[in-house]
Amino acid sequence: MGREHAGKLRFTMWLFPYLSVVAAAGIIAVLVSMFFVDSTRSQIILSLGALGVTLLAYLSRRWWSDDSTTHTRTGLVHSRSLPTPGQATRR
């Protein structure tokens, strides 16, 4: 939705988009400052390591996935069919 439709909204965010940019900059500033404080340095390093492992697991799963995936009309890829809410599941 663009600015031309903003007048039709019932709720608007104050100082949009500047407040979002300030909030993102604040989050980045806190994360960067964690490198300079001895008591929090290990936490940010371990968090970045966990992020790296998660990204590697995601990328390896994507790379090594089997060819049994099917494409739906929405363009989403499903490797297994999930039961619909009305279907009973076997255990």
N, C-alpha and C positions, 0 to 999 in steps of 0.2 A: 504494500500500500504506500503510495507516495504522499507528498505534501498536499496535493490537490484534493485528496479525500480526508485530510486531517480535520476539517471543519465538521464532518459528519460524525466524528467519534464523540461518544458521551464522556469519555475520560481521556485526558491528555496528560502526558508526562511533563513536569516542569523542566524547563531549560533543555528540552530535547533538541539535538543529540549531544549537546555539550556535557550534560551531567553524566551520560553514559561513558564518554571519553575520559572524564575526570575520575570516575569510579574504576575504569580499567587501568588507568595510569596509577591510581592508588594501590590497586592489587599488585601490579608489577613492581611498584616501589617497595612494598612490604616484602615480596619474594626476593628482590635483589638485596634488600637490607639484611635478610636472613643469612646471607653469605658473610657478612661482616661482624656478626655477633657470634662469639664462640659457642654459646650454649644452644644456638639454633642451627649452626652450620651443618651438623650431622643430619638433622631432620630434613633440611632442604636437599642435601645430597642423596639421602636415601629415597626421598620422594621422587627426585628426578630419575634415580635408578629404577624405581618401580614403574615410572612412566615409560622409560625405555624398554623394560622387559615386556610391559603390556603392549607397546607398539610393535615390538618384534614378534610377539605371539600372534597379534592380529595379522600382521603382514605375512607371517609364515603360514598361518591357517588359510589366508586368501590365496597364497601361492600354491600350496599343496592340496587345495580342495579337490574333490573328485569331480568328474564330468557329469554327474547325475543331476546337476542343477537345472532348473527350468526357469524360463522367463515368463512372467505374467504380463498381462496387457498394460499394467502400470509401470513395467520396467524393473520391478523388484525381483531379486533372485532368491529363490527358496530351494534349499537342498533337501528339506523334508517337509512333508505336508503336515500341517497342524490341524487338529480337530476343530471343527466349528463349535460355537457354544452349545448348539443343540445336540451334538453327537456325544455318545457315551464313550469313555475311554476304557480300554482293556488294561488290566493289571496282572 
